[in-house]
Amino acid sequence: MSAKDQNAKHLLLCPENRSVQGSVQSNYGHEKRTRTRKSDTKVMFDRYDLIWYRYDQKVLIVFLKYIFLSIIGIFTILLNPVTVRAATITDIRFWSAPDHTRVVLDLTEPIQYESFFQENPPQSYLELKGATLLTQKKEIEVNDPYLTRIGLTKLAKGKIRLIFYQKRPLNVTIFPLKPYQDKPHRLVIDLLDLAQEKKQQEERQRQKEISPKGTRVVVIDPGHGGEDPGAVGPRKTMEKDIVLKVGEQLTRLFSQDKEIQTYLTRKGDYFIPLEQRIKIAREYGADLFVSLHTDGSFNPQARGSSVYCLSLTGATDEAAKILADKENMSNVLGGAFLRPASITKDPNLNQILLDLMQNNSMKESSRFAELFLEDVKGINHLKYPSSRQANFIVLKAPDIPSALVEMAFITNKEDERLLNRKEFQEKMTTTLAASIRRYFKQ
């Protein structure tokens, strides 16, 4: 019997030996499988290493390409700077006021500018960068108290120089205005005579001081003006022109009156910021402030006269709020550079006293408004049977009763026709005068 057969016979006769042998074979198989798994794991990690290596290579290549393209882009920008779209000057306008001249440039784009001055002879220079000039004019005649003319000179490509030939030294303020409604980008140049401005203020205060005791002072405020035309009618009638004519007639009507003196906030076609109008009224020592306007609407059928007073808590209705918002935007249309500190907050006044003054002036404002409505219904339709209230900036003087009169709807064909008629203007003037007299007598 061979050794192999003897061993097999031994295993058959001794089961415990079969168990040991099975264990040995099992351990051998386990070790073999373990070595196989380790081998597979090593192969797997080797493959992952290869994948990451290739991925790192791709990332590195992309990164280097990015750096390379960035460097090329920087050099391209430096060697070929981006061309900024040139602003075209489409129009140049000017207005003459008692103490300044205002020049306005209409632009297609915002513009960069520099200014400098010359003392002898007095001249101001304005250089516009990246600009083209639509007009072929080389000069614009002005001939008002402060400027003789404006020179227009084309310098290097994309540069325009404006020369303001002054009659005397002036303080120059330049500021841009963003587009609003039908207005484009604008650049405003104010050339102000500081001495004349002070003289105007002193003259108003002098009139206040020399007024006979018991004389009533009424300041008439023709709304809008200059760059701000106000509402415009179907026949292109401008609100600013109509209200100035009525205001001038009203002051002439009272010129011989010994009990009531009237003054205008503006005496020509120029713009005054809303807060400045109240300041002028206070310098005159006004007992009543009446702001003249003509109404406007998208509804061509809307017509009639109306009166508005101040409300600090909210408008009486949505229509009154819309009108107040429209009138308050006059500063944007007309071009107000600086907004003065609030006129309702004087550190020298007790707040309780200020509130009492404001309440009294608002009551008196409503009283005048109702008197005017009673009178004006004899010459025109009424838009509302009673006065309306809203937050009008121009009516915010706490110590002066103030009302805003809308004489008629300039956007209505019939009302526009009336407003242009001399007879109607005279009737409106005498009606306002009658209401003012009744206000002070009651």
Secondary structure, 3 states (H helix, E strand, C coil): CCHHHHHHHHHHHCHHHHHHHHHHHHHHHHHHHHHHHHHHHHHHHHHHHHHHHHHHHHHHHHHHHHHHHHHHHHHHHHHCCCCCCCEEEEEEEEEECCCEEEEEEEECCCCEEEEEEECCCCEEEEEEECEEECCCCCEEECCCCCEEEEEEEECCCCEEEEEEEECCCCEEEEEEECCECCECEEEEEEEECHHHHHHHHHHHHHHHHHCCCCCEEEEEEECCECCECCCECCCCCEHHHHHHHHHHHHHHHCCCCCCEEEEECCCCCCCCCHHHHHHHHHHHCCCEEEEEEEECCCCCCCCCEEEEEECCCCCCCHHHHHHHHHHHCHHHHHCCCCCCCCCCCCCCCCHHHHHHHHHHHHHHHHHHHHHHHHHHCCCCCECCCCCEEECCHHHCCCCCCEEEEEEEECCCHHHHHHHHCHHHHHHHHHHHHHHHHHHHHC
